[in-house]
Amino acid sequence: METTTVKLQKTTKLALDHLKLGNETYNQVINKLIQKTKKDHLRHELIEGYKNRGEDALRLLHEWDAASAELEHE
């Protein structure tokens, strides 16, 4: 596996130090943060998608109710 060097501010390194568990490497900590960010983003996208589907379903329900009411009055 190839490695590289990344320059960090001391405050960033200290923040990473506080996130490390046991003998975790910085690489492992950063990968955990990446995975959490991806998971959070996916969760947000799913919530938004289901909100939109719910709004669409509610709109269709109101349209159906209105159409049904018109048929009942004919």
VENGIPE-V473331 format. One record per backbone hydrogen bond with DSSP energy under -0.5 kcal/mol. NH is the residue of the N-H (numbers start at 1). CO is the residue of the C=O. If there is no record, write none. Layout:
nh: <NH NH>
co: <CO CO>
//
This chain:
nh: <13 14 15 16 17 18 19 19 20 22 24 29 30 31 32 33 34 35 36 37 38 39 40 41 42 43 44 45 46 47 48 49 50 51 52 53 54 55 56 57 58 59 60 61 62 63 64 65 66 67 68 69 70 71 72 73 74>
co: <9 10 11 12 13 14 15 16 16 20 21 25 26 27 28 29 30 31 32 33 34 35 36 37 38 39 40 41 42 43 44 45 46 47 48 49 50 51 52 53 54 55 56 57 58 59 60 61 62 63 64 65 66 67 68 69 71>
//
